[in-house]
């Protein structure tokens, strides 16, 4: 293995180990239980809370699966 390959593997391993802790921190900041929402949902929730967008906060909290509903039939 080259020096770059070893560094890349080490970096990937570090990110894999750190990812759950980061997600838990996001969940804590958003005020929700860890493991329920995706990282993207958590970031969106935190932003909606900061903007005092209660409608968007309710939409995210009411749909942890992240399913998008269509209004057309």
Secondary structure, DSSP 8 states (H G I E B T S, - for coil): --HHHHHHHHHHHHHHHHHHHHHHHHHHHHTS-TTSS-HHHHHHHHHHHHTT-HHHHHHHHT-TT-----S--
